Amino acid sequence: MDATEAVKEIAKKWKFHKLKDIEIIEYLSYEGKGRPKKYQAPTGIKYQAIAENEQDVNKIERTKMKEAHYIIGSNTDPKELSDQAVVLAYKEQNQVERGFRFLKDPLFFTSTLFVKKPRRIMALLMVMLLSLLVYGIAERRMRASLAEQKKTLPNQINQATAKPTLRWVFQLLHGIHCLKITTQHQTEQVIEGLTPLHQKILLLFGKTVENIYQIPLKNTRSM
């Protein structure tokens, strides 16, 4: 296969471009390094291919026509939702898929649960979906609070992010301990291990969480 044919074979793999011009430059190769001697015979021939390409406009347009149209089946009344709204709802399904992937994570040990009766399977699914709903609401509320206060939290590589996952925030909250101190007939709960980052996170969830974790009012005002 000569140099021209080799370039054409490579061009066949281009998706949206085609070969325009090819220029083949021939070089004589000599044995040894440096400039060849005057009467030294060449030992071989090398070729350099200089090629230009251009967009394959027809192929690009055909691909656009093919990829830009797809059918979504729905029993929704067109008066209730427009075509654009149906397409948008369809594209947002990836959020639901991420939620199911979250439930299937090995860290939740779902695979270790064995239930035999269908009604118990349904009950387990109900509990898991309700948990996912609470998780989603909490994550949404946390991100909304960050956006409202124009604050960020550190991500896994210690870079500032305004949209952390709640799962990562749970890991950031590691190290908080609840101690129960009983004296005679009284029991008191004391929260230990709260760092400034812990308090910053907990304050995103409102007064109820603030009271549960016994965050002092003076710390609340300073953040």
Buried (B, 14 or more C-beta within 10 A) or exposed (E): EEBBEEBBEEBEEEEEEBBEEBEBEEEEEBEEEEEBEEEEEEEEEEEEBEBEEEEBEEBEEEEEEEEEEEEEEEEEEEEEBEEEEBEEEEEEEEEEEEBEEBBEEEEEEEEEEEEEEEEEEEEEEEEBEEEBEEBBEBBEBBBEBBEEEEBBBEBEEEEEBEEBBBEBBEEBBEEEEEEEEEEEEEEEEEBEEBEEEBBBBBBBBEEEBBEEBEBEEEBEEEE
